[in-house]
Amino acid sequence: MADKETNVTQTGSQSSEAGVAPYTATGSLPRPAGWKYKGLKLPGCAEIWYASPKAQLLMVSFVCFLCPGLYNALGGLGGGGQLNQTVQANASTATYAVFAVVGFFSGSFANKLGIKITLSLGGIGYSLYSASFLCYNHTKNEGFVTFAGAFLGFCAGLLWTAQGAIMMAYPREQSKGRYISSFWVIFNLGGVIGALIVLVQNLHNDTGTVTDGTYAAFIVLMFIGAVLALFLVNADDVIREDGSKVIIMKEPTWQSEFYGLWECIRLSPWVVFLFPMFFASNIFYTYQQNGVNGAHFNLRARSLNSLLYWLAQILGALVYGALLDLPIRRSVRAKGALVSLFILTFAIWGGGYAFEKNQPPRSVTSDPAYEPMKIDYTNPGYLGPAFLYIFYGFYDACWQTSIYWWMGALSNSGRKTANMAGFYKGIQSAGAAVFWALDGAKVSYRVLYGVTFGICAVSILIAGPVIWLRIKDTTDLEEDLKFSDEMLEDVAPTAVLEEKRAALETTV
């Protein structure tokens, strides 16, 4: 994640009206006094300080490592580690139904309450969700699991919006791909380590349900993640390497922030063409986790698959993050990501059809008597389906990384990206709620496969005009300032302000 560039190039901070030219600055720029801005220089790395984008992204990455990262490890087992997958499907429906509503408005909460409070409140729900499965192991209280799922939907809406604002608004333009991929790597390490915990604890477990110790470990680690979020700084304290600050509202009110949701659509109406991709961005988990991993593999094979899936996500994030920061025009990179994602969709999901068409129906795989016949990692036929599942994980990371990067390329405003992240997570969760409800209603896995594949492919085509026409080679700072009560002098890089002062002095 270290940004080793010594040249500071324009990052959407240029004032088009003032006619300020792109600038170059070298060396360390002066920062305010205080421990938050005291620099630390590690060998081979650029200087870092507590209130820098790098440090803040690292911290939020570990919060997500401990909360949604471990949640993903639990969900990746199929059925939340339970033999009865309907319990988890119903809880997930509740999660994403609430998430869809809260997520749409959570940008307003993040802008009003501040990043760290929003993120910490969001982390609490993950711990309770794991606790509900521990309770279910002993009481079979499905109602509590469903309630915990709904409460998690409220909390996750807050957490993911705060996280999205940090990841998209804090970095400079030329570093956004690396920041997004660095986050995705650390976040998915939560899934990797969680899957390792499950694999080790259930290596000789043939009951189909994970142990109490697994759930207890998840509860404690997730709670630590919620506490860690309180040690972040808020967006107005963050100073980038070039001396610029994050664009926010200096005096936010609940009225201004809820009105800001409408403003985001009014000023950028084309964003609605991204909504189908937002909707599609979590629907594939239902089929992949329950229709492939849960339906056709036994517990220890599912645990290994989950580990490989999250490792593949790390690889996908690294590959796409690096490609999205290549030193070529940003508009060209945006188009390349769109085309490559479309090709990947048909290549990977086409392979999924070759697997799905030969599998027994849901009525067979959901019968407890079928459990001994599920694929184990020692079986000769394990390798092919396992590689398919690995590619599904790679695809997910490419999809999410691309969407975050595209949104970050459309704005550098902390306020605007918080609202866009809220739209993204809200609509994403609506899609997930629909598909988990279909799973809970025991819709055929083959139907889930076909609908998921179709929506992913069509949504890319709908988003195409926005990616092709709206993403420019740099983002105009004054365009972002229209969505805030801040002035150029509050947020512009030091070099831009110095050049503007010099230009004014010359004209005088």
C-alpha positions in Angstrom: 0.0 0.0 0.0 3.0 2.3 0.3 2.9 5.0 -2.3 6.5 5.4 -3.4 5.9 8.1 -5.9 7.9 11.3 -5.3 6.1 13.5 -7.7 2.7 14.8 -6.8 0.5 15.2 -9.8 -2.9 16.7 -10.2 -5.6 14.8 -8.4 -8.8 16.5 -9.3 -7.7 19.6 -7.3 -7.2 21.9 -10.3 -9.4 24.9 -10.5 -10.6 25.1 -14.0 -12.0 28.6 -13.6 -8.7 30.0 -12.2 -6.8 28.3 -15.0 -4.3 26.7 -12.7 -2.0 24.4 -14.5 -1.0 20.8 -13.4 1.7 21.1 -10.8 4.6 19.1 -9.4 5.8 19.1 -5.8 8.6 17.2 -4.2 9.7 16.6 -0.6 7.6 16.8 2.5 4.9 19.4 2.8 4.3 21.2 6.1 1.5 19.7 8.2 -0.3 21.0 11.3 1.3 20.4 14.7 0.1 17.4 16.8 0.6 13.7 17.2 -1.9 12.9 14.3 0.5 14.6 11.8 3.8 13.4 13.2 5.5 11.5 10.3 6.9 8.0 10.5 9.4 6.8 7.8 9.9 3.1 7.3 12.7 1.6 5.2 11.6 1.4 1.5 8.3 3.2 2.2 6.9 6.7 1.9 6.3 8.8 5.0 3.1 8.0 6.8 1.3 9.8 9.6 -1.8 8.8 11.7 -4.2 11.1 9.9 -2.9 10.2 6.5 -5.0 8.3 3.9 -2.7 5.3 4.1 -2.9 4.9 7.9 -6.7 5.4 7.9 -7.3 3.0 5.1 -5.1 0.4 6.8 -7.2 0.8 10.0 -10.5 0.5 8.2 -9.2 -2.5 6.3 -8.5 -4.3 9.6 -12.0 -3.3 10.9 -13.5 -5.0 7.9 -11.0 -7.9 8.2 -12.5 -8.6 11.7 -16.2 -7.9 11.0 -17.5 -8.5 7.4 -14.3 -10.5 6.5 -15.1 -13.1 9.2 -18.8 -12.9 8.3 -17.9 -13.9 4.8 -15.9 -16.8 6.1 -19.0 -18.0 8.0 -21.3 -17.5 5.0 -18.8 -19.1 2.6 -19.4 -22.5 4.3 -23.0 -22.5 3.0 -25.8 -22.2 5.5 -23.7 -20.2 7.9 -22.1 -23.5 9.0 -25.5 -25.2 9.7 -26.8 -28.4 8.1 -30.2 -26.7 7.7 -29.4 -23.9 5.1 -32.8 -22.4 5.3 -32.0 -20.8 8.7 -29.1 -18.8 7.2 -31.0 -18.1 4.0 -33.9 -16.5 6.0 -31.4 -14.5 8.1 -29.7 -13.3 5.0 -33.0 -12.2 3.5 -33.6 -10.1 6.6 -30.1 -8.8 6.6 -30.2 -7.5 3.0 -33.8 -6.3 3.2 -32.9 -4.0 6.1 -29.5 -3.2 4.5 -31.2 -2.1 1.3 -33.3 0.6 3.1 -30.6 1.7 5.6 -27.8 1.6 3.0 -29.6 4.0 0.7 -29.8 6.6 3.4 -26.6 5.7 5.3 -24.5 8.3 3.5 -26.4 10.9 5.4 -25.6 9.2 8.7 -21.9 9.0 7.8 -21.8 12.7 6.8 -23.6 13.8 10.0 -22.2 11.4 12.7 -18.7 11.2 11.3 -16.7 8.3 9.9 -15.5 6.6 13.0 -18.8 6.6 15.0 -20.6 5.3 11.9 -18.1 2.5 11.3 -18.0 1.4 15.0 -21.8 1.3 15.2 -21.8 -0.8 12.1 -19.3 -3.3 13.5 -21.5 -4.3 16.5 -24.1 -6.2 14.4 -21.6 -8.8 13.1 -20.7 -10.0 16.6 -24.4 -10.5 17.5 -25.0 -12.3 14.2 -22.3 -14.9 15.0 -23.8 -15.2 18.6 -27.2 -16.1 17.1 -25.8 -19.2 15.4 -24.1 -20.3 18.6 -27.5 -19.9 20.3 -29.1 -21.8 17.5 -26.8 -24.8 18.0 -28.3 -25.3 21.4 -31.9 -23.9 21.3 -32.9 -24.1 17.6 -34.3 -20.5 18.0 -34.6 -19.5 14.4 -36.4 -16.3 15.3 -33.3 -15.0 17.1 -31.1 -15.8 14.1 -33.6 -13.9 11.8 -33.6 -10.9 14.2 -29.8 -10.9 14.4 -29.8 -10.9 10.6 -32.1 -7.9 10.4 -30.0 -6.0 13.0 -26.9 -6.8 11.0 -28.6 -5.2 8.0 -28.9 -1.9 9.9 -25.3 -2.1 11.1 -23.8 -3.2 7.8 -25.4 -0.3 6.0 -23.5 2.1 8.3 -20.2 0.2 8.2 -20.0 -0.2 4.4 -21.0 3.3 3.6 -18.3 4.7 5.9 -15.8 2.3 4.5 -16.7 3.2 0.9 -16.3 6.9 1.6 -12.8 6.4 3.0 -11.7 4.1 0.1 -13.0 6.3 -2.7 -12.4 9.9 -1.3 -9.2 9.7 0.7 -6.6 8.6 -1.9 -5.2 10.8 -4.7 -6.5 9.9 -8.2 -3.4 8.1 -9.3 -3.4 5.8 -6.3 -7.1 4.8 -6.0 -6.6 1.4 -7.7 -3.9 0.4 -5.2 -5.9 1.7 -2.3 -8.9 -0.3 -3.3 -6.9 -3.5 -3.9 -5.0 -3.1 -0.6 -8.3 -2.8 1.2 -9.7 -5.8 -0.6 -6.6 -7.9 0.2 -6.7 -7.2 4.0 -10.5 -7.4 4.1 -10.5 -10.8 2.4 -7.7 -12.1 4.7 -10.5 -12.1 7.3 -12.3 -14.6 5.1 -9.1 -16.6 4.6 -8.2 -16.8 8.3 -11.8 -17.4 9.2 -12.0 -20.3 6.7 -8.7 -21.6 8.2 -10.2 -21.6 11.7 -13.3 -23.4 10.5 -11.2 -25.9 8.4 -8.9 -26.8 11.3 -11.7 -27.1 13.9 -13.9 -29.2 11.6 -11.3 -31.3 9.9 -12.7 -34.5 11.5 -16.2 -33.2 12.0 -18.7 -35.2 9.9 -21.9 -33.8 11.5 -22.4 -31.0 8.9 -22.5 -28.3 11.6 -19.5 -26.2 12.8 -18.5 -26.4 16.5 -19.3 -23.9 19.3 -15.6 -22.9 19.5 -15.7 -21.7 15.9 -18.7 -19.4 16.7 -17.1 -18.2 20.0 -13.9 -17.2 18.2 -15.9 -15.2 15.6 -17.9 -13.4 18.3 -14.8 -12.1 20.1 -12.9 -11.1 17.0 -15.8 -9.3 15.5 -16.4 -7.3 18.7 -12.7 -6.3 18.6 -13.2 -4.9 15.1 -16.1 -2.7 16.3 -13.9 -1.2 19.0 -10.9 -0.7 16.7 -13.1 1.6 14.5 -13.3 4.1 17.4 -9.5 4.8 16.9 -10.0 6.3 13.4 -10.0 10.1 12.8 -12.8 11.8 11.1 -12.5 13.0 7.5 -11.9 16.6 8.3 -8.6 15.7 10.1 -7.2 13.8 7.1 -4.4 15.5 5.1 -3.2 13.9 1.8 0.5 13.7 0.7 0.0 16.8 -1.5 -1.4 18.9 1.3 -5.0 18.6 0.1 -8.0 17.7 2.3 -11.1 15.7 1.9 -14.2 17.6 0.7 -17.0 17.4 3.3 -19.7 19.6 4.7 -18.2 21.9 7.4 -21.6 22.3 9.1 -23.7 19.3 8.3 -27.3 19.0 9.5 -29.7 16.1 9.2 -31.7 18.3 6.7 -28.7 19.1 4.6 -27.5 15.5 4.5 -30.9 14.0 3.5 -31.3 16.7 0.9 -27.8 15.8 -0.3 -29.1 12.4 -1.4 -31.4 14.2 -3.9 -28.6 16.6 -4.9 -26.4 13.6 -5.7 -29.0 12.3 -8.2 -29.9 15.8 -9.5 -26.3 16.8 -10.2 -25.3 13.4 -11.6 -28.5 11.8 -13.0 -26.4 9.4 -15.1 -25.5 7.5 -11.9 -28.8 5.6 -12.3 -27.2 3.6 -15.2 -24.9 2.1 -12.7 -27.7 0.9 -10.5 -28.2 -2.5 -12.3 -24.5 -3.3 -11.6 -25.0 -2.3 -8.0 -28.0 -4.6 -7.9 -26.0 -7.5 -9.4 -22.9 -7.1 -7.2 -24.0 -9.4 -4.4 -26.5 -11.7 -6.0 -24.0 -14.3 -7.0 -23.1 -15.2 -3.4 -26.5 -17.0 -3.0 -25.8 -19.4 -5.9 -22.1 -19.8 -5.3 -22.3 -20.3 -1.5 -25.5 -22.4 -1.2 -26.1 -23.6 -4.7 -22.5 -24.8 -5.3 -20.4 -25.0 -2.1 -23.2 -25.9 0.3 -25.2 -28.2 -2.0 -22.4 -30.4 -3.5 -19.5 -30.5 -1.0 -19.2 -31.9 2.6 -18.3 -29.7 5.5 -14.5 -30.0 5.4 -14.5 -29.7 1.6 -16.7 -26.6 1.9 -14.2 -25.2 4.5 -11.3 -25.7 2.1 -13.3 -24.2 -0.8 -14.1 -21.2 1.3 -10.4 -20.7 2.0 -9.5 -20.9 -1.7 -12.4 -18.6 -2.6 -11.1 -15.8 -0.4 -7.5 -16.3 -1.6 -8.8 -16.0 -5.1 -10.5 -12.7 -4.1 -7.1 -11.4 -2.9 -5.5 -12.3 -6.3 -8.4 -10.7 -8.2 -8.1 -7.5 -6.2 -4.3 -7.3 -6.7 -4.5 -7.9 -10.4 -7.3 -5.4 -11.1 -6.0 -2.8 -8.6 -2.6 -2.8 -10.4 -4.1 -2.6 -13.9 -6.4 0.3 -12.8 -3.4 2.4 -11.7 -1.3 1.8 -14.9 0.3 5.0 -16.1 -2.0 5.5 -19.0 -5.1 7.8 -19.4 -7.7 7.1 -16.8 -10.5 7.1 -19.4 -8.7 4.3 -21.2 -8.3 2.3 -18.0 -12.0 2.6 -17.2 -13.0 1.3 -20.6 -10.5 -1.6 -20.4 -11.9 -2.6 -17.1 -15.4 -2.7 -18.5 -14.5 -4.8 -21.5 -12.4 -7.3 -19.5 -15.2 -7.7 -16.9 -17.7 -8.5 -19.7 -15.3 -11.1 -21.1 -14.7 -12.6 -17.7 -18.5 -12.8 -17.1 -19.0 -15.1 -20.1 -15.8 -17.1 -19.6 -16.4 -18.0 -15.9 -20.1 -18.3 -15.8 -20.0 -20.3 -19.0 -17.8 -22.7 -17.2 -20.4 -22.7 -14.4 -23.0 -23.9 -16.8 -20.8 -26.9 -17.7 -20.8 -27.8 -14.0 -24.4 -27.0 -13.2 -26.1 -28.9 -16.0 -24.8 -32.3 -14.7 -25.7 -31.8 -11.0 -28.6 -33.4 -9.2 -31.6 -31.2 -8.4 -32.1 -29.3 -5.2 -34.6 -31.8 -3.8 -31.8 -34.4 -3.8 -28.9 -32.3 -2.4 -31.0 -30.8 0.4 -31.9 -34.2 1.8 -29.8 -35.0 4.9 -29.4 -38.5 3.6 -27.4 -37.0 0.7 -24.7 -35.6 3.0 -22.4 -38.7 2.9 -22.5 -38.6 -0.9 -21.3 -35.0 -1.2 -17.9 -34.3 -2.7 -14.9 -34.5 -0.3 -11.5 -33.0 -1.2 -10.1 -36.5 -1.3 -12.5 -37.5 -4.1 -11.1 -37.8 -7.6 -13.8 -35.5 -9.0 -13.0 -32.6 -6.5 -10.4 -30.7 -8.5 -12.6 -29.4 -11.4 -15.5 -28.0 -9.3 -12.9 -26.6 -6.8 -11.2 -24.6 -9.6 -14.6 -23.3 -10.7 -15.3 -22.0 -7.2 -11.9 -20.4 -7.1 -12.7 -18.5 -10.4 -16.0 -17.4 -8.9 -14.0 -15.8 -6.1 -11.6 -14.1 -8.5 -14.6 -12.8 -10.5 -16.2 -11.3 -7.4 -13.1 -9.3 -6.5 -12.8 -8.0 -10.1 -16.4 -6.9 -10.1 -16.2 -5.1 -6.7 -12.8 -3.5 -7.4 -14.0 -2.1 -10.7 -17.2 -0.6 -9.3 -15.4 1.1 -6.4 -12.8 2.5 -8.8 -15.3 3.8 -11.3 -17.2 5.6 -8.5 -14.0 7.0 -7.2 -13.1 8.2 -10.7 -16.5 10.0 -10.9 -15.8 12.1 -7.7 -13.2 12.9 -5.1 -15.7 14.5 -2.7 -16.0 12.7 0.6 -19.6 13.8 0.9 -20.6 12.7 -2.6 -18.7 9.4 -2.4 -20.4 8.6 0.9 -23.8 9.1 -0.8 -22.7 7.0 -3.8 -21.4 4.3 -1.5 -24.8 4.4 0.3 -26.6 4.0 -3.1 -24.3 1.2 -4.0 -24.7 -0.8 -0.8 -28.4 -0.1 -0.6 -29.2 -1.3 -4.1 -26.6 -4.1 -3.8 -28.4 -5.3 -0.7 -31.8 -5.1 -2.4 -30.5 -7.5 -5.0 -29.1 -9.8 -2.3 -32.4 -9.8 -0.4 -34.3 -10.9 -3.4 -31.9 -13.7 -4.2 -31.7 -15.0 -0.6 -35.5 -14.9 -0.5 -35.5 -17.0 -3.7 -33.1 -19.4 -2.0 -35.3 -19.5 1.1 -38.2 -20.4 -1.1 -36.2 -23.3 -2.4 -36.0 -22.1 -6.0 -34.1 -24.5 -8.3 -30.3 -23.9 -8.2 -30.3 -24.0 -12.0 -32.8 -21.1 -12.1 -30.6 -19.2 -9.6 -27.6 -19.8 -11.9 -29.3 -18.6 -15.1 -30.9 -15.5 -13.6 -27.6 -14.5 -11.8 -25.6 -14.9 -15.0 -28.1 -13.0 -17.1 -28.4 -10.0 -14.7 -24.6 -9.7 -14.4 -24.1 -9.7 -18.2 -27.0 -7.2 -18.9 -26.0 -4.8 -16.1 -22.5 -4.4 -17.6 -24.0 -3.3 -20.9 -26.3 -0.8 -19.2 -23.4 0.7 -17.3 -21.3 1.0 -20.5 -22.4 4.5 -21.5 -21.5 6.0 -18.1 -18.1 4.3 -18.0 -17.4 5.3 -21.7 -18.6 8.9 -21.6 -18.5 10.2 -18.0 -15.2 9.1 -16.7 -12.6 11.7 -17.7 -8.8 11.7 -17.3 -9.1 13.9 -14.1 -11.9 15.1 -11.9 -12.6 18.8 -11.7 -12.3 20.1 -8.1 -14.8 22.9 -8.6 -17.4 20.4 -9.8 -17.0 18.5 -6.5 -17.2 21.7 -4.5 -20.7 22.3 -5.8 -21.7 19.5 -3.5 -20.3 21.1 -0.4 -20.1 24.3 1.7 -16.3 24.3 1.5 -14.2 26.7 -0.6 -11.2 26.0 -2.8 -8.9 27.3 -0.1 -10.2 24.7 2.4 -9.3 21.6 0.5 -6.9 22.3 -2.4 -3.4 21.0 -2.5 -0.7 23.3 -1.1 1.0 23.7 -4.5 -2.3 24.7 -6.2 -2.9 27.4 -3.6 0.6 28.7 -3.8 0.4 28.9 -7.6 -3.0 30.7 -7.4 -1.6 33.2 -4.9 1.4 33.8 -7.2 -0.8 34.3 -10.2 -3.0 36.8 -8.3 0.1 38.7 -7.1 1.4 38.9 -10.7 -1.9 40.3 -12.0 -1.9 42.9 -9.2 
